């Protein structure tokens, strides 16, 4: 597609697995979360939201228990696995358009 002289590539918006912003685990959203405490998606400690993290340089993933990345990291092995499983259940998600 060309818009104002710029060549742009169009692609379909790909759906991804849902992740709770309260407990940082996959499969549900914060509204339905049974966890009492908020868990930070960056440092992995309880008691504050990701946006309120006072130690953003500390990274700990709740989903895969990794200490080298945050829960929201798109390179997380658990995120990649969940995306693969979602695509297997929903083949139309892998189509370009």
PyMOL commands that set and color helices and strands:
alter all, ss='L'
color gray80, all
select helices_A, chain A and resi 30-32+50-52+77-89+91-94
alter helices_A, ss='H'
color red, helices_A
select strands_A, chain A and resi 2-3+6-7
alter strands_A, ss='S'
color yellow, strands_A
deselect
rebuild
show_as cartoon
